[in-house]
């Protein structure tokens, strides 16, 4: 089942009733001149079990503890945004899998050679997908990138990820001379930031559902980063966000401001079409396939992570 992604950008009261998320508007609820029938019609309800991600993007949103508890019990990721409308925090369940302790032990005990092999697979998949984006969206020659993908060593000791990234971003937005991928850079970096944040929430949610710790990464080890493993696993999925941002940029060249329309476009990320293991599925479902395969790699059942191909 495909879970829904909800984004609240206006003031709202979020409460829980009969396992339903109840959404009320403050300007309606506090207006004594409005009839009760109108207020009832303005109220929206959504089954908690249908929700996968909730984005809170307004400082005047009120949410009850009952809602948070119900969302976490259903393995939902809750993302909060700052005054610039960019995600700054994420809430995930601590117990989203019945055999979580066993799976975390496998993850913690994973050997360094295994991690290097998993990172090699991750970078190969990322470079191949980046090459596919440049070729299909921009029509560029990508034989160099495909060659680099075949040359990635265990642990990517030659840092071919960085070499491929330089070529990739130099050609990703040809209408912007000298474009550089920079979190604090000019548009469409803001679209990429927002899109990656949504993708990160999808991946972190799937990792929790597979009984893994999003904190303990394969490659990333930043002690200030609580989602190192999510940042690792999302690498081959980033090109899907990039491709969507390229399409959005063609429709909205002036995207310096992250408007509701742009956010709505980016919130399609969880349901983007992805091909994984030869089958087409929504990105959110594919990510769960990836995290499940990673868990099996940690336990020794298999030796290869299932990543999507473009």
Secondary structure in CASP SS format (residue, H / E / C, confidence):
PFRMAT SS
TARGET T0000
AUTHOR 0000-0000-0000
METHOD secondary structure of the structure
MODEL  1
X C 1.00
X C 1.00
X C 1.00
X E 1.00
X E 1.00
X E 1.00
X E 1.00
X E 1.00
X C 1.00
X C 1.00
X C 1.00
X E 1.00
X E 1.00
X E 1.00
X E 1.00
X E 1.00
X E 1.00
X C 1.00
X C 1.00
X E 1.00
X E 1.00
X E 1.00
X E 1.00
X E 1.00
X C 1.00
X H 1.00
X H 1.00
X H 1.00
X H 1.00
X C 1.00
X C 1.00
X C 1.00
X C 1.00
X C 1.00
X C 1.00
X H 1.00
X H 1.00
X H 1.00
X H 1.00
X H 1.00
X H 1.00
X H 1.00
X C 1.00
X E 1.00
X E 1.00
X E 1.00
X E 1.00
X H 1.00
X H 1.00
X H 1.00
X E 1.00
X E 1.00
X E 1.00
X E 1.00
X E 1.00
X E 1.00
X C 1.00
X C 1.00
X C 1.00
X C 1.00
X E 1.00
X E 1.00
X E 1.00
X C 1.00
X H 1.00
X H 1.00
X H 1.00
X H 1.00
X H 1.00
X H 1.00
X H 1.00
X H 1.00
X H 1.00
X C 1.00
X C 1.00
X C 1.00
X E 1.00
X E 1.00
X E 1.00
X E 1.00
X E 1.00
X C 1.00
X C 1.00
X C 1.00
X C 1.00
X C 1.00
X E 1.00
X E 1.00
X E 1.00
X E 1.00
X E 1.00
X C 1.00
X C 1.00
X C 1.00
X C 1.00
X C 1.00
X C 1.00
X C 1.00
X C 1.00
X H 1.00
X H 1.00
X H 1.00
X H 1.00
X H 1.00
X H 1.00
X H 1.00
X H 1.00
X H 1.00
X C 1.00
X C 1.00
X C 1.00
X H 1.00
X H 1.00
X H 1.00
X H 1.00
X H 1.00
X H 1.00
X H 1.00
X H 1.00
X H 1.00
X H 1.00
X H 1.00
X H 1.00
X H 1.00
X H 1.00
X H 1.00
X H 1.00
X H 1.00
X H 1.00
X H 1.00
X H 1.00
X H 1.00
X H 1.00
X H 1.00
X H 1.00
X H 1.00
X H 1.00
X H 1.00
X C 1.00
X C 1.00
X C 1.00
X C 1.00
X H 1.00
X H 1.00
X H 1.00
X H 1.00
X H 1.00
X H 1.00
X H 1.00
X H 1.00
X C 1.00
X C 1.00
X C 1.00
X H 1.00
X H 1.00
X H 1.00
X C 1.00
X C 1.00
X C 1.00
X H 1.00
X H 1.00
X H 1.00
X H 1.00
X H 1.00
X H 1.00
X H 1.00
X H 1.00
X H 1.00
X H 1.00
X H 1.00
X H 1.00
X H 1.00
X C 1.00
X C 1.00
X C 1.00
X C 1.00
X C 1.00
X C 1.00
X C 1.00
X C 1.00
X C 1.00
X C 1.00
X C 1.00
X C 1.00
X C 1.00
X C 1.00
X C 1.00
X C 1.00
X H 1.00
X H 1.00
X H 1.00
X H 1.00
X H 1.00
X H 1.00
X H 1.00
X H 1.00
X H 1.00
X H 1.00
X H 1.00
X H 1.00
X H 1.00
X H 1.00
X H 1.00
X H 1.00
X H 1.00
X H 1.00
X H 1.00
X H 1.00
X H 1.00
X C 1.00
X C 1.00
X C 1.00
X C 1.00
X C 1.00
X C 1.00
X C 1.00
X C 1.00
X C 1.00
X C 1.00
X C 1.00
X C 1.00
X C 1.00
X C 1.00
X C 1.00
X C 1.00
X C 1.00
X C 1.00
X H 1.00
X H 1.00
X H 1.00
X H 1.00
X H 1.00
X H 1.00
X C 1.00
X H 1.00
X H 1.00
X H 1.00
X H 1.00
X H 1.00
X H 1.00
X H 1.00
X H 1.00
X H 1.00
X H 1.00
X H 1.00
X H 1.00
X H 1.00
X H 1.00
X H 1.00
X H 1.00
X H 1.00
X C 1.00
X C 1.00
X C 1.00
X C 1.00
X C 1.00
X C 1.00
X C 1.00
X C 1.00
X H 1.00
X H 1.00
X H 1.00
X H 1.00
X H 1.00
X H 1.00
X H 1.00
X C 1.00
X C 1.00
X H 1.00
X H 1.00
X H 1.00
X C 1.00
X E 1.00
X E 1.00
X E 1.00
X E 1.00
X C 1.00
X C 1.00
X E 1.00
X E 1.00
X E 1.00
X E 1.00
X H 1.00
X H 1.00
X H 1.00
X H 1.00
X H 1.00
X H 1.00
X H 1.00
X H 1.00
X H 1.00
X H 1.00
X H 1.00
X H 1.00
X H 1.00
X H 1.00
X H 1.00
X H 1.00
X H 1.00
X C 1.00
X C 1.00
X C 1.00
X C 1.00
X C 1.00
X C 1.00
X C 1.00
X C 1.00
X C 1.00
X E 1.00
X C 1.00
END
